[in-house]
């Protein structure tokens, strides 16, 4: 990542070094590398795919911060707050291009990998736009929510695992198993994030920000009396909505749904050999289920 992001433009290079100096959880590149490891072996292409996944992820975060007007992420100032929205968008564009550059030269698999990344980027954009639409109409149903979180989050987890498997020459069966693992882990990851918005936690953003932005997430949808809560949300009564979700059991039911997806993720690995390599993937799934940030 440092290699492909290097620039002789001081403003750009300084920002890139700053971001690389405070990495996030790096779950997506870990998925790529662990998927490659269990499917065959980690190659130079595996490392390039892992870097591309993380570059794409960070690029979308930069764009999201502009859309959301976010001043902080991971407890530190965002590019938008430091340099303004125009520069932040350009930074995100730069990281997107560098993600694609990581995939150039992959030989016969280059076109497939670029296509998979392009499809995921389309999913990410569609998910954000659908969420914006639903925040306006406040008519989000569970099927809408699941589509949003697949597009916004799980699609990139799936991509990371799938492309890691491809980089190691995995069989179609192993590729699909690892892609299913990534997809289910990604769904669980976003549901946990949405629970944290109600519970608080070290996630670098204020609690209840989703409600303030009129985003209806799974704890809301699974709570008793959720239809009545829509009216409170429409009137901006955030505290009443929060209290209703907690009292209505929405958070507990959302936790149960996380376990469903984690169990599905682990079950998808059954065709892969038992041992330390599979255990490391299971450990990622368990971490996502219990993470506090």
C-alpha positions in Angstrom: 0.0 0.0 0.0 2.8 2.4 0.8 4.5 1.6 -2.5 1.4 2.3 -4.7 0.4 5.4 -2.7 3.8 7.1 -2.9 3.6 10.5 -4.5 5.9 13.5 -5.0 3.0 15.8 -4.2 3.7 16.7 -0.6 0.0 17.3 0.4 -1.0 13.9 -1.0 2.0 12.0 0.3 1.6 13.5 3.7 -2.0 12.6 4.0 -1.4 9.0 2.7 1.3 8.5 5.3 -1.0 9.8 8.0 -3.8 7.3 7.1 -1.3 4.4 6.8 0.0 5.3 10.2 -3.3 4.8 11.9 -4.8 1.7 10.2 -8.1 0.3 11.2 -8.9 -3.3 11.9 -7.6 -4.5 8.6 -10.1 -7.3 8.6 -10.6 -7.3 4.8 -7.0 -7.8 3.8 -6.7 -10.5 6.6 -9.6 -12.3 4.9 -7.9 -12.2 1.6 -4.6 -13.5 2.9 -6.2 -16.2 5.1 -8.4 -17.3 2.2 -5.4 -17.6 0.0 -3.5 -19.5 2.7 -6.2 -22.2 3.1 -7.1 -22.4 -0.6 -3.4 -22.9 -1.7 -0.7 -20.6 -0.6 -0.1 -16.8 -0.3 1.4 -15.4 -3.4 2.5 -11.9 -4.6 -0.9 -11.7 -6.2 -2.6 -12.5 -2.9 -0.7 -9.6 -1.3 -1.8 -7.3 -4.1 -5.4 -8.4 -3.8 -5.3 -7.8 0.0 -3.8 -4.3 -0.5 -6.4 -3.5 -3.2 -9.3 -4.5 -0.9 -8.0 -2.3 1.9 -7.4 0.6 -0.5 -10.9 0.3 -1.9 -12.3 0.2 1.7 -10.5 3.3 2.7 -11.4 5.2 -0.4 -15.1 4.6 0.2 -14.6 5.8 3.8 -13.2 9.1 2.5 -16.2 9.5 0.2 -18.6 8.5 3.0 -17.2 11.1 5.3 -17.9 13.8 2.7 -21.5 12.5 2.3 -22.0 12.3 6.1 -20.2 15.5 6.9 -18.1 13.5 9.4 -15.5 15.4 11.3 -13.9 12.3 12.9 -13.2 8.7 12.2 -11.5 6.3 14.6 -11.3 9.2 16.9 -9.1 11.3 14.6 -9.9 14.1 12.1 -11.1 13.0 8.7 -9.6 14.2 5.4 -12.8 16.3 4.9 -12.4 18.1 8.2 -8.7 18.9 7.5 -8.7 19.7 3.9 -12.4 20.2 2.9 -14.8 18.1 0.9 -13.3 18.7 -2.5 -9.8 17.5 -1.5 -11.3 14.5 0.4 -13.2 13.4 -2.7 -10.0 13.7 -4.8 -8.1 11.7 -2.1 -10.7 9.0 -2.2 -10.5 8.9 -6.0 -6.7 8.5 -5.8 -7.0 5.6 -3.5 -9.6 3.9 -5.8 -7.2 4.2 -8.8 -4.4 2.8 -6.7 -6.6 -0.2 -5.7 -7.1 -1.0 -9.4 -3.3 -0.5 -10.0 -2.7 -3.3 -7.5 -4.6 -5.7 -9.8 -2.8 -4.7 -13.0 -0.4 -7.4 -14.2 -2.3 -10.3 -12.7 -1.9 -12.2 -15.9 -4.9 -14.2 -17.2 -6.9 -13.4 -14.0 -6.5 -9.6 -14.3 -9.8 -9.0 -16.2 -11.8 -11.2 -13.7 -10.3 -9.5 -10.7 -11.0 -6.0 -12.1 -14.5 -7.0 -12.9 -15.1 -8.3 -9.4 -13.8 -5.1 -7.9 -15.9 -3.0 -10.3 -19.0 -4.9 -9.4 -18.3 -4.4 -5.7 -17.7 -0.7 -6.1 -21.1 -0.5 -7.9 -22.7 -2.4 -4.9 -21.1 0.0 -2.5 -22.5 3.0 -4.3 -26.0 1.5 -4.7 -26.1 0.6 -1.0 -25.3 4.2 0.1 -27.8 5.6 -2.3 -30.6 3.2 -1.2 -29.9 4.0 2.4 -30.1 7.8 1.6 -33.4 7.1 -0.2 -34.8 5.2 2.8 -33.7 7.8 5.3 -35.9 10.2 3.4 -38.9 8.0 3.1 -38.5 6.1 6.5 -40.1 3.0 5.0 -37.2 0.7 5.4 -38.2 -3.0 5.6 -36.0 -5.8 6.7 -35.4 -6.9 3.1 -34.3 -3.3 2.3 -32.0 -3.3 5.3 -30.4 -6.6 4.3 -29.8 -5.3 0.7 -28.3 -2.1 2.1 -25.8 -3.9 4.4 -24.9 -6.4 1.8 -24.1 -3.7 -0.7 -22.4 -1.3 1.9 -20.4 -3.8 3.8 -20.8 -7.6 3.1 -20.0 -7.2 -0.6 -16.5 -6.0 0.2 -15.9 -8.8 2.7 -17.1 -11.3 0.1 -14.8 -9.7 -2.5 -11.8 -9.9 -0.2 -12.3 -13.6 0.6 -13.2 -14.6 -3.0 -10.3 -12.8 -4.6 -7.9 -14.2 -2.0 -9.1 -17.7 -3.0 -8.7 -16.9 -6.7 -5.2 -15.6 -6.1 -4.2 -19.0 -4.7 -5.8 -20.9 -7.6 -8.7 -22.3 -5.5 -11.2 -24.7 -7.0 -14.7 -23.3 -7.7 -16.0 -25.1 -4.6 -13.4 -23.6 -2.3 -13.8 -20.2 -3.9 -17.6 -20.2 -3.3 -17.2 -21.5 0.2 -14.8 -18.7 1.1 -16.9 -16.1 -0.6 -19.9 -17.3 1.4 -17.8 -17.1 4.6 -16.9 -13.5 3.7 -20.4 -12.5 2.9 -21.9 -13.9 6.1 -19.1 -12.4 8.2 -19.7 -9.1 6.5 -23.4 -9.1 7.3 -22.6 -9.9 10.9 -20.0 -7.1 11.0 -22.5 -4.5 9.9 -25.2 -5.6 12.3 -22.7 -5.4 15.1 -21.8 -1.9 14.0 -25.5 -1.0 14.0 -25.9 -2.4 17.5 -22.8 -0.4 18.6 -24.6 2.8 17.5 -27.2 2.1 20.2 -24.9 0.8 22.8 -21.9 3.1 22.3 -18.3 1.8 22.1 -14.9 2.8 20.9 -15.9 3.3 17.3 -14.8 6.8 16.8 -18.3 8.3 16.3 -21.0 9.6 18.5 -23.6 7.2 19.8 -27.1 7.3 18.1 -25.6 8.9 15.0 -27.6 6.5 12.8 -30.9 7.6 14.4 -29.9 11.3 14.0 -29.4 10.5 10.3 -32.8 8.8 10.2 -31.2 5.4 9.3 -33.4 2.5 10.3 -31.2 -0.5 11.2 -31.9 -4.0 12.4 -32.3 -3.3 16.2 -35.0 -0.8 15.2 -36.7 -3.3 12.8 -36.7 -6.2 15.3 -38.0 -4.2 18.2 -41.6 -4.5 19.4 -43.7 -1.5 18.3 -41.3 -0.6 15.5 -44.1 0.9 13.4 -44.9 3.4 16.1 -41.3 4.3 16.4 -41.2 5.4 12.8 -43.5 8.3 13.8 -41.2 9.3 16.6 -38.2 9.1 14.3 -40.0 11.3 11.7 -40.6 13.9 14.5 -37.0 13.7 15.5 -37.6 12.3 19.0 -34.4 10.4 19.1 -34.4 9.6 22.8 -37.9 8.1 22.5 -36.8 6.0 19.6 -33.8 4.8 21.5 -35.7 3.9 24.6 -38.3 2.1 22.5 -35.8 0.0 20.7 -34.1 -1.0 24.0 -37.4 -1.7 25.7 -38.7 -3.5 22.7 -36.0 -6.1 22.6 -34.5 -5.0 19.3 -30.9 -5.1 20.4 -31.2 -8.6 21.9 -32.8 -9.9 18.7 -30.1 -8.3 16.6 -27.5 -10.1 18.6 -29.3 -13.3 17.9 -29.2 -12.5 14.2 -25.4 -12.0 14.3 -25.0 -15.5 15.7 -27.1 -16.8 12.8 -24.7 -15.3 10.3 -21.6 -16.3 12.2 -22.8 -19.9 12.4 -23.5 -19.8 8.6 -20.1 -18.4 7.9 -18.4 -21.1 10.0 -20.6 -23.8 8.4 -19.5 -22.7 4.9 -15.9 -23.7 5.8 -16.8 -27.4 6.3 -15.4 -28.4 2.9 -12.0 -27.0 3.8 -9.4 -29.0 5.7 -9.5 -28.8 9.5 -6.5 -27.3 11.3 -4.8 -24.0 12.2 -5.6 -22.3 8.9 -9.3 -22.9 9.2 -9.2 -22.0 12.9 -7.8 -18.6 12.1 -10.8 -17.9 9.9 -13.1 -19.0 12.6 -11.3 -16.7 15.0 -12.1 -13.8 12.8 -15.7 -14.7 12.8 -15.7 -14.9 16.6 -14.0 -11.6 16.9 -16.6 -9.9 14.7 -19.4 -11.3 16.8 -17.9 -9.9 20.0 -16.0 -6.8 18.9 -16.3 -3.5 20.9 -15.1 -1.2 18.1 
